[in-house]
């Protein structure tokens, strides 16, 4: 039986999703808890390998098992064995050939910026604190240049192993509620650090360091050095995946 999990986590205490030789990860914790629960070695396959410190409301992972426990009941038993900052939102049986990284999907991420004079200790883990005033309208104008199918090489870490840097961004919205600016992006897939580099570039636009229309030039240059810095991981949350 192949089981699909929808997993939410607060990523502050983890070295990202993927198993690492010298650090605790979301994947390693899930593998251990599932192996203990089901009495067989389990290795999950995740849809998105989020970085250290990145959060998720709905990452997706699959695994194969010989258990007689109904798939929909696994989430309840598993959550009893997981730490408080990892919660399985749903478990269900899927087709034996379903693979979360090999089928078409829409992934949505949100980057949150706390834009105020002083830090808020209650938002230190899920937002990036930025002191200087940001112009949201300028950020919105710049975001429009990134919607559609483009070569996002400028917005990708130089350490990427991707075969192609062409991706499609379906929507990219910038909104503000109170002191929090949210950058929400939906696409068919994202390159290594792509969302955080887009956020770092839009922050530069909002602070007046670069003009909104320069984002078009940054895209066309296809050079990582042309774009803004990689924004800190703490502000990024994966909202979910639709297959």
C-alpha positions in Angstrom: 0.0 0.0 0.0 1.2 3.5 -0.8 0.3 6.1 1.7 0.3 9.9 1.1 0.8 12.3 4.0 0.0 16.0 4.2 2.6 17.4 6.7 2.6 20.7 8.5 5.7 21.8 10.5 7.4 24.7 12.2 10.8 24.4 10.7 12.9 26.5 13.2 14.5 23.5 15.0 15.2 21.4 11.8 18.0 21.3 9.2 15.4 21.3 6.4 13.3 18.5 5.0 15.9 16.1 3.5 17.8 13.6 5.6 21.2 15.1 6.6 24.2 13.2 8.0 24.7 15.7 10.9 21.4 17.2 11.8 17.7 16.4 12.6 15.4 16.9 9.7 11.6 16.6 9.1 12.2 13.6 6.9 14.4 11.8 9.4 11.8 12.4 12.2 9.0 11.1 10.0 11.0 8.0 9.0 11.8 7.1 12.6 8.2 7.6 13.9 6.7 5.6 11.0 9.2 2.8 11.4 8.5 2.6 15.1 4.7 2.7 14.5 4.5 0.2 11.6 7.3 -2.1 12.7 9.1 -2.0 9.4 11.7 0.3 7.9 10.0 3.3 6.3 11.6 6.0 4.1 9.2 8.8 2.9 9.6 10.7 -0.4 8.7 14.4 -0.1 7.2 16.7 -2.7 9.4 19.6 -1.7 12.8 19.6 0.0 12.3 22.8 2.1 15.4 24.4 3.5 16.5 24.7 7.1 14.2 27.0 9.0 11.4 27.0 6.4 7.9 26.1 7.6 5.0 24.3 5.9 1.3 24.1 6.2 1.0 21.2 3.7 4.1 19.5 2.3 3.3 16.1 0.8 5.1 12.8 1.3 4.5 9.2 0.3 5.7 5.9 1.5 5.1 2.2 1.0 4.0 -0.2 3.8 2.7 -3.7 4.4 0.7 -2.6 7.4 -3.0 -3.6 8.0 -3.7 -0.2 9.6 -6.1 1.7 7.3 -4.3 4.6 5.6 -6.7 7.2 7.0 -6.0 6.1 10.5 -2.2 6.3 10.3 -2.2 10.1 10.8 -3.9 9.8 14.2 -1.4 7.2 15.5 1.6 8.9 13.9 0.8 12.3 15.6 1.0 10.6 19.0 4.7 9.9 18.2 5.7 13.2 16.6 7.1 16.3 18.3 4.7 19.2 18.7 6.2 21.2 15.8 5.4 18.4 13.2 1.7 17.4 12.6 0.3 15.2 9.9 -2.8 16.8 8.7 -4.1 13.9 6.6 -3.1 10.4 5.6 -4.7 8.5 2.7 -4.0 5.6 0.3 -2.9 6.6 -3.3 -2.1 4.7 -6.4 1.0 2.6 -6.3 2.7 4.7 -9.0 1.9 8.1 -7.5 5.1 10.1 -7.0 4.8 13.7 -5.6 7.8 15.0 -7.6 7.0 13.4 -10.9 3.5 14.6 -11.6 2.2 18.0 -12.5 1.4 20.2 -9.6 0.9 23.8 -8.4 2.9 24.8 -5.3 2.1 27.8 -3.3 4.5 29.6 -0.9 4.2 32.7 1.2 7.0 34.9 2.4 6.1 37.2 5.4 7.9 40.4 6.3 7.3 42.1 9.7 7.7 45.7 8.7 7.7 47.9 11.8 10.0 49.9 14.0 10.6 47.2 16.6 10.6 43.5 16.6 7.6 41.5 17.8 8.8 38.6 19.9 5.7 36.5 19.0 6.5 36.7 15.3 10.2 36.0 15.4 9.9 32.5 14.0 7.4 33.0 11.1 8.4 36.4 9.8 11.5 38.3 8.7 11.8 41.5 10.6 12.7 44.5 8.4 13.0 47.9 10.0 13.0 50.3 7.0 9.6 51.2 5.5 8.7 49.2 2.4 6.6 50.6 -0.4 4.1 47.8 -1.1 2.8 49.3 -4.4 6.3 49.4 -5.8 6.7 45.7 -4.8 3.5 44.9 -6.6 4.6 46.6 -9.8 7.9 44.6 -9.7 6.1 41.3 -9.1 4.2 41.6 -12.3 7.4 41.1 -14.3 7.9 37.7 -12.8 4.5 36.2 -13.6 4.4 33.8 -16.5 7.0 31.4 -18.0 10.6 32.6 -17.7 14.1 31.5 -17.3 14.6 32.2 -13.5 18.4 31.6 -13.5 18.9 35.1 -11.9 16.6 34.0 -9.0 18.3 30.6 -8.4 21.2 29.6 -6.2 24.4 28.9 -8.1 24.4 25.5 -6.4 21.3 24.2 -8.2 21.3 20.8 -9.8 18.2 21.5 -11.9 18.2 20.4 -15.5 16.5 23.6 -16.6 15.9 26.9 -14.9 12.7 27.7 -16.8 9.6 27.8 -14.5 6.1 29.1 -14.7 4.7 31.5 -12.0 0.9 31.6 -12.2 0.4 34.3 -9.6 2.6 36.5 -7.4 0.7 38.8 -5.0 2.0 41.3 -2.5 -0.3 42.4 0.3 -0.1 44.1 3.6 -2.2 43.4 6.8 -1.2 45.5 9.7 2.6 45.3 10.1 3.0 42.2 8.0 3.7 42.2 4.2 3.0 38.9 2.5 4.5 37.8 -0.8 2.4 34.9 -2.0 3.6 32.9 -5.1 2.1 30.0 -7.0 4.0 28.1 -9.6 4.6 24.8 -11.3 7.8 24.4 -9.4 10.6 26.4 -7.8 14.4 26.4 -8.1 16.7 26.2 -5.1 16.2 29.3 -3.0 14.0 30.9 -5.8 11.2 32.2 -3.6 13.6 33.6 -1.0 15.7 35.4 -3.7 12.5 36.8 -5.2 11.5 38.0 -1.8 15.0 39.6 -1.2 14.7 41.3 -4.6 11.2 42.7 -3.9 12.4 44.0 -0.5 15.1 45.9 -2.4 12.4 47.3 -4.7 10.2 48.2 -1.7 13.0 50.0 0.0 13.9 52.1 -3.1 17.2 50.4 -3.8 16.1 49.3 -7.3 13.2 50.4 -9.5 10.3 48.0 -10.2 11.1 47.9 -13.9 14.6 46.7 -13.2 13.2 43.3 -12.3 12.6 42.7 -16.0 16.3 43.4 -16.7 17.4 41.1 -13.9 15.3 38.3 -15.4 16.9 38.8 -18.8 20.5 38.9 -17.5 20.2 35.3 -16.2 22.9 36.0 -13.6 22.5 35.3 -9.9 24.6 38.4 -9.0 22.0 40.6 -10.7 19.2 39.8 -8.3 18.8 40.7 -4.6 20.0 38.8 -1.6 18.4 35.5 -0.4 15.9 36.5 2.3 16.2 34.6 5.6 14.4 31.2 5.8 12.3 32.2 8.9 9.9 34.2 6.7 9.0 31.4 4.3 6.1 29.0 4.6 4.9 26.4 2.1 1.1 26.8 2.0 0.3 23.7 0.0 0.4 21.6 -3.2 -2.3 20.8 -5.6 -1.8 17.9 -8.0 
